[in-house]
Amino acid sequence: MTQDVAIDRHEPDALDEMIAEFTEANPAFPRLLYAAERRRALLRTLAEQRKRRNLSQTRVAAAMHTSQPTLARLETTAADTKLSTVERFADALGYSVEYHLVPAKKSMRRNGVVVEA
């Protein structure tokens, strides 16, 4: 099963204007924003997998050696999470995280998250 992160294309709004301003100040901003979106997609996917398995946050947090409030924040905020935390979350659900180095230009055209059954 693969999960796609769909970006809704719409009429420009205040957020688009803010992104344009940040990009003007820092041309690397769109790339940084894209990377953050991919990280959030991974954490949301892990949260969805936890829910599909009917596992409580308390149970998964215990398997991760952390607290339920910490896991709740992990599932709902856009924090820049440590890789070791993501790996513990995946492991608690019976997954491992694989890393693939992909040329940046190709990466922009690929899914950020793939879940294998």
C-alpha positions in Angstrom: 0.0 0.0 0.0 1.4 3.4 -0.8 0.3 6.7 0.6 0.3 9.8 -1.5 0.7 13.3 -0.1 -1.6 15.5 -2.2 -1.0 19.2 -2.3 -4.2 21.1 -3.0 -3.6 23.7 -5.8 -5.8 26.7 -5.3 -6.1 30.4 -5.8 -3.2 32.3 -4.1 -4.0 33.4 -0.6 -2.2 34.9 2.4 -0.2 31.7 3.0 1.0 31.8 -0.7 2.0 35.4 -0.2 4.0 34.5 3.0 5.7 31.7 1.2 6.6 34.1 -1.6 8.1 36.6 0.9 10.1 33.9 2.7 11.3 32.6 -0.7 12.4 36.1 -1.6 14.4 36.3 1.6 15.7 32.8 1.4 15.6 31.1 -2.1 16.1 27.7 -0.4 12.8 28.1 1.5 10.6 26.1 -0.9 13.0 23.1 -0.6 12.9 23.4 3.2 9.1 23.6 3.2 8.9 20.5 1.0 11.2 18.6 3.3 9.0 19.5 6.3 5.9 18.4 4.4 7.5 15.0 3.8 8.5 14.6 7.4 4.9 15.4 8.5 3.5 12.9 6.0 5.7 10.2 7.6 4.5 11.0 11.1 0.9 11.2 10.0 1.3 7.9 8.2 2.7 6.3 11.4 -0.3 7.7 13.4 -2.7 6.3 10.8 -1.0 2.9 11.1 -1.3 3.0 14.9 -5.0 3.8 14.6 -5.6 1.1 12.0 -4.1 -1.5 14.4 -6.4 -0.2 17.2 -3.3 0.5 19.4 -3.6 3.2 22.0 -1.1 6.1 22.2 -0.3 4.9 25.7 0.6 1.4 24.5 2.7 2.6 21.6 4.4 5.2 23.8 5.3 2.6 26.3 6.9 0.5 23.6 8.8 3.6 22.5 9.9 4.2 26.1 8.2 7.6 26.1 5.0 9.1 27.4 1.6 9.3 25.9 1.6 13.1 25.8 4.9 13.0 23.9 3.5 10.6 21.3 0.4 12.8 21.0 2.5 15.8 20.2 4.5 13.7 17.8 1.4 12.8 15.9 -0.2 16.3 15.9 2.6 18.9 15.6 5.0 19.8 12.9 8.1 19.5 15.1 11.4 18.6 13.6 11.6 15.2 15.1 14.8 13.2 15.6 15.3 10.2 13.3 15.8 8.0 16.4 12.3 8.9 17.6 10.7 8.2 14.2 12.5 4.8 14.2 11.2 4.0 17.7 7.7 4.9 16.6 7.9 2.7 13.5 9.5 -0.1 15.5 6.6 0.0 18.0 4.2 -0.6 15.1 6.3 -3.4 13.6 7.9 -1.4 10.9 11.5 -0.2 10.2 12.4 3.0 8.4 14.5 2.6 5.3 16.6 5.4 3.9 17.3 6.0 0.2 19.4 8.8 -1.1 17.8 10.1 -4.2 18.9 13.1 -6.4 16.9 16.1 -5.2 15.3 16.7 -8.6 13.9 13.1 -8.7 12.8 13.3 -5.0 10.5 16.2 -5.8 8.5 13.9 -8.1 8.2 10.9 -5.7 6.1 9.9 -2.8 7.7 10.7 0.5 6.1 7.8 2.3 5.6 4.2 1.2 4.0 1.6 3.5 4.4 -2.0 2.6 1.9 -4.5 3.9 
